[in-house]
Amino acid sequence: MKRITMTLPAAAVAAVWLGTGAVGVSGQSAATYNGSPLGSAPTFSKDVAPILYKSCVSCHRPGEAAPMSLMSYHQVRPYASAVRRRVLNREMPPWTADPQYGHFRDDRQLSNAEIRTLVRWVDAGAKEGDPKDLPPEPRFEAGWQIGKPDVVFEMPVAFEIPASGEIPYQYFEVPTNFKEDTWVQAVESRYGDPAHVHHLIVSVLPPENRRARAENAIQVKSINLPGQQVNIRQRTSNCATCPGRETGLTEEQAASQRRAGAIPLVNHALGEDPPVFPDGTGRLIPAGSTLVFQMHYTANGTVGHDRSKVGMIFAKRPLQQLHQVAISNNQFVLPAGASNYQIEAEGTFTEAVKVWSVHGHMHLRGRDMQYDVTYPDGRTETIFRIPKWDFAWQQEFWLDQPLELPKGSKIHVTAHFDNSEANIFNPDPKAVLTWGDQVWEEMMGGFIQYTVGSEPRSERASRNGGGL
């Protein structure tokens, strides 16, 4: 598309680029912006820094995941053109949820007015302005997003990551040595070697006498076309020649069976922020529990060395227990070359619940995902949608207000996958795929976090978990 050069007021140019009228979304008149005439160019100190501090520097600062810091003018200036392009395309800050469905806390999306400011700043020469206009820099705890943890647990040993080959999930157990039940208000896991870690899941394994299970508040089922499913669990358990079939469980199988009683604490995958749980809710770690680190490493051609860790901030009082479940389908068959293949799963609540967060998970063939609720009276509504799946940004979205669902409500998760050659991220369009742990295989899971409506603020038996 050719760019047409015209002599227009700055406000009109911004309106053309953004598809908006001359009046900003915040209701400001066309004659002024931020209290100043539109003819005066924005400056970093007065106009740009507040936007970056609000929506960008939690990641774009030293020691965090982003590749460059945007804390100061001299750090931002070399990337001014890239900032203009990325915000104009709404690629940054990353936000994959469809704005038509759901209202979420910590929404980092920029308003049209903020995008106009950044574009005008770059086009006018990206001037610094008067440093006296700078707002105070936000304060962060070095090395942590949640603030300074009350306690930090680290993998007992470092794992040496090979340069090539398939790496099975690795598990590391760390005793908490908690003498009493402990409530956690915020939790964050940190990779020791981000270049090699696909995901880290930390779960809580209570002592044997605390692992009694109650009926789950949700029942999950896969939905497949006739003849297009494979029972992964049954296929594994029916292995007649697997080691240990004659003499009982192998050590690895026994450990896996024991870890099945673990309760999810925190997930960390590409693009996922650490959770600060909503007021009045949190995670319970029973006295004497052990933490289980599930590590998914991927080889990238270089040798690696990882010793990941997790930090926690304690709550000052008992809370309502948050439970995590994956409404997932692990019995699909994804045909080779399919460009828009649908995979579905459904969860039915056996108790009244409040849903606090939603979080989709797929691998490299994912296209989109949608959550629809059906209420007991037959009403349906879409509560969440990812219109364009991005494997690099597997965000968890926390609702502004919890979604209250009566007993008998259902959440139906629908996902589409592109296993064709048109998908530039597809490792092998000729492969027929079933559920698999590795990145070049595929998964389908619609995670939620919920509280049970009538649940007392004390321990309740563990509920379904789910691996990434």
N, C-alpha and C positions, 0 to 999 in steps of 0.2 A: 504494500500500500504506500503510495507516495505521500510525503508530508507537504502540505500546502502552507506557504508562508503568507501570513496576513498581519496587518497592523491592527491589533486589538488590545483593549485594556487587559491588564493582567488577570482580573477577575473573570473576564469572558474567556480568555485562553484556558484558565483552569477549568471553567465550566465545560468547555468543549472536550477536554481530555477526560474528565470524570463523568461526562454524561449527565451533568446536573445543571440547574438553572443558575442565575447569577446570585441568588440568595443562598447562603450556606445552610447546611442542615441544622446548625445551632440557632437559626433564626436571625442571624446578624444581617444588617442591611448591606446592599451591594457597595455602599460608599466606604465602609470601614471594615477592618478585620482586626480582632483583638484590641479594639479601641484605637487603632491607628489607621490613617488613610491607606487604601489599598495600593496607592502608588508607591508607598515606602516598602522596600524589600524586607522580608523577615531576616532576622539574624540568628545565629546559633545560640547566643547567650540568652536572648529574650524569648525566642519563639520555638526553636528546635530542641534545645536541651530538655525542656519540660516534657515533650512528647517522648523522647528517647528514654528519659528516666522513668516514665510511667509504663511504657510498653516494651522496651527493648533490653535494658541493661541488666535485667535479672539473669539473662543468658550471655549478653554481649559485655562481659567483664572478665578480668584475668581469672584463670582457673576454672572457667565454666565451659560448656559444650560449644559455644559459638566460636568461629575461627578468628574473630577479631574483637577488640574492645571498642565500645562506643561511648565511653565515659566522658571524654574530653573533646574539645574542638579539634586539637591536633591529631587525635586518634580517628575522628570521624572524617575529617576533610579529604584524605586520600580515597575514601570510599563514597564520596558524595554522589557520583553518577550512579553507582551500584545501588545506593539507598533509594535514589529517585526511581530507578527502574523497578526495583523489587516491591516498593510500596505502591507504585502506580498499578502494577499487575496484581496487587494484593497477595503476593507470595510471602511477604513479611509484614508484621509478625505472623508466624504460622498459625492457622486456625482452620481446621478442616470441617468443622460442623456447619451444616446448612443453617443460615440465620432464620429461615422460615419456621424451624421446629425447635422449640425449647429456648429457655433463657438460662444462661450459665454464669456462675461467678467467675471472677478473674478473666473476663473476656478481654483479650489483648488486641482485638481488631481495632484498627484506626478508623476514625470517622472521616467522612469526606472532607471536612474542614481541616483535619490534621494532615491528610494526604496533600491537600492544596498547599498548606504551609510548607511542607517538605519539598514539594515540586517547585514552588516559587522561590524558595531559598536556594536551591541548586541552580535554577535558571538565571538567578540574579547574581551568581558568582560565589555562592556559599560563603558569605562573609561571617566573620566571628562576632562582630558587634562589641559592645562594651562588656567586659568581664564582670563588671559590677551588677549586670542584669541577671547573672547566672543564679538559678535557684540552688539551695543546698543539695549537695550530692546525696543520693540515697545511701544509707549505711547497710552493709551486708557483713555477715559472718564469713570470713575467708574459708573457702572450701565447702560451704554448706548453703543450700537454698532455704532450709526451714529455720535457720538461726542456729545458735550454739546448742548442740545436743546435751542432754543430761547424761547420756551414756553412749559409748561407741563399741560395737563388736566387730571384730575382723576375722576373716578366714584364718583358721589355725596355721595353715601353711600356704605358701604361694604355689600356683599351678603353672607349670611350664607348658606353653602352647606351641605345638609344632607348626612348621611353616606351611604344611600342606596336609591334605587328607580330611576325612570326616571325623569329627570329634564328638563322641557321645556326650550327653548331658553329664556334668560332674556335680557331685553332692558333697557338701561339707557341713559338719555339725558343730555348733558352738554352744556350750552350756551358758545359760544366763546367770545361774547362781542366785536368782531372785528368791529371797526368803519369804516373800508374801506376794499375793496377787497384785499385779501392776497394770495400771491403765495408761495407755499411750495416746497422746493428743496429736502428735505429728511424727512422721518417720521418713527417713531418706536413706536410700542405698547409693553407694558411690562405687563406680568401676575403678579397679586398680589399673586396668589396661583397656581404655575405651576403644582402641582400634580393633580389638579382637573379641569384645563381648557383644553378643547379639541381645541377650537379655539376662537379667538377674532377678530371681524371685526368692524372697526370704519368707519362710513360713515358721509358725510356732508349733512345736511338737510338745504337747503337755505330757506330764508323767502318766504312767499307765493308769493310775487311779482317777485321772481327770479326763479320760478319753471316752466316756460313755456317750453314745450317740442318741439323739432324739430324732423324731421325724423331721425331715427337712421342710422348710417353709416353701420350697419350690420344687416342682418335678419337671425335669427337662427331657425332651424327646427330639430325635432327629427326624427330619421330613425329607424323603427321597422318592424319586420316580421308581416305579416297579422295575426290578432288575438292575438298578443303578445304585447299588449300595454294597458295602463290604463291612462286616462287623469286625472292626480292628481288634477289639478286646477278645472276642471269641477266637479269632484267628491265632492270636498269641497264646491264649490259654490252652488251646488244643494241640500245641506243638508236642508230638509224641516223642521226638528225638531231642528235645531241648535238654541241656545239662541239668541234672538234678531231678529229673522225672522219676528215676528209679529209687533214688535215695532221699527224696524230699526236696525242699527248696534249697537252692544255692544261697550262699551268703548274700549275693547281690539281690536275689529275689526276695529273701527274707527282709533285707533292709528296705526294699521298695514297698513291701507290704506294710512294714512298720511306719514308713513315712506317709502312707496313705491317710493316717489319722492327723496329719498336720493341718493347721488352720492358716490360710493366707494372711500375711502381714503387710507386705509391700511388693509391688511389681516395679521393675525399671526396664523399659525397652526404649528403642529409638524415639526421641522426641517427647518422652513422657516425663511430666513434672512430679516431684515428690508430693504426697498428699499431706495437707494440714486438714484434719478431719473437721467437719462442721461442728459448731457449738453443741455441746451435749452428747456428742457421739465420739466413739473411739474404738481402739482395739484393746482387748484384754489379753494379758500374758500371765497365765497361771503360775503360781510359785513352783519352782523346780523345773520349768520348761527349758527345752533346748531349741535353739534356732537352727533351721535347715536352710543353707544357701543352695539353690538350684542354679547352676551356671551353664549357660549356653555359649560356647566359644565357636568362632568361625575362623578357619585358617585364611590368611591373606597373602601368603608368599614370604612372610617374615616370621621369625621366632618371637614369641611373646612371653610375658611374665606377669601374672595377675594375682593380686591379693585384695579382693574387694572387701568393703565394709558397710555397716549399716549404723545409723545414728538415730536416737529416739529422744523425743521430748515428752516427759511424763505429764499426765493430767493431775490436777490437784484434788479431784474428787471422782467417785465412780461415775461412769458414763453409760449410755445405751450402746450396746454392742453392734458394730457394723459387721455385716457378713458379705462375703464376695462369692459370686457364682458366675460361671460362664454358660450362657445359653448357646451351646455349641453343637455342631454336627461333625462327628468324627467317623462317619460311616459313608462318606460320599465317594463317588468316582468321577473325577474331572476328565472328560474326554480330551484327547489330543486335538489341537487346532480349534477348540471351541472358543468363540470370541465373547460370548455373553451368557455364560452358563450360570444358572440359578441354583443356589444351595440354601436350605432353610432349616431353622430349628425353632422350637417353641418351649416356653417355660410357663407352667401353670402354678399359681400361688395357692397353697393350702391354708394360708393364714393371711390376715390383713397385714400389709407391709407399707413401708415408705421407701421409695427408691431415691437414692441420693446422687448416684453417679452412673454414667454410661461410658463404655470404652470398647471400641471395635478392635478386632485383631484378625489380620490376614497376612499372607506373605506377598511375594512379588507378582502374582497373577490377580490380586484383588482389584476390583473396579469400583464398587460402591457397597454401602451397607445401610439398612434401614430398620428401625425398631417401630413396630406398631402394637398398640395396646387394644385388647378387646375386654370390655368390662362385663360383669355378670349380666347386665341388662341388655347386652348386645351392641352397645355403642362401641365404635372404634375410633382411634385417632393415632396419627403419627407423632411420636414424641422425640425422635432423633433420626438424623440422616447424615451420612458422609457421602456427598455426591461424587467426589473424586478421591479415591483412596490413595494415600501417599505412604508408602512403606517407611519412609524416613521420619514421619511425624505421627506416631501412635499415641495420640493424646488421650488422657482421661478427662471427661467433662463433668464437672460438679454442678448440679442444678442450683439455681438461686434459691428455690424453695423445693422441698422434697415432693415427689409425686406420690400421692396417697392412693393405694390400690386395695380395694376390698378383696376379701377371700374369694377365690374363684376367678380372679382376673388373669389374663394371659398376656405375655409379651412374645410377639412373633418377630424373629430376626430373619431378614432376607438379605442375602449377599449375592453379588454377581462377580464372575471371574473371567479374565481374558487369558486363555491359554493358546492364543494364536500368534502367528509371526508378527502381527501388527503391534503387539505389546513389546516395546523396546527393552523392557526389563525382564522379559521371559527367558529363563536359562535354557529351556528346551521345549519348543512348541510341539515336538513329536512325542512327548512323554504323556502317558496316561497316569494321572495322579490320584493317590489316596492321601489320607491324613499322614503327615510326617513331621518329625521334629526339626529337620534341617531347613535352612532358608530356601533351598532349591526345591523343596517339597511344598506342601500347602496346608493351611489350617483355616478354620472358620469358627470364630467365637465372638459372641456379643456379651461382654462382661457387664455386670451391674454390681453396685454395692447398695445394700438395703438394711433397714432395721425392721424388726417385727413389731407391729403396732402395739401389742399388749405385753411386749417383752419387758421384764423388770430390769433395772440397772444392776445386774449381777451376771455371773457367768451363765451362759446357755451352752448346750452341747454343740460341738463343731458341726459346720454345715459344708455343703459342697464347695470345693475349690476348683481350680482349673489351671493348667499350664499354658504358657504362651507357645 
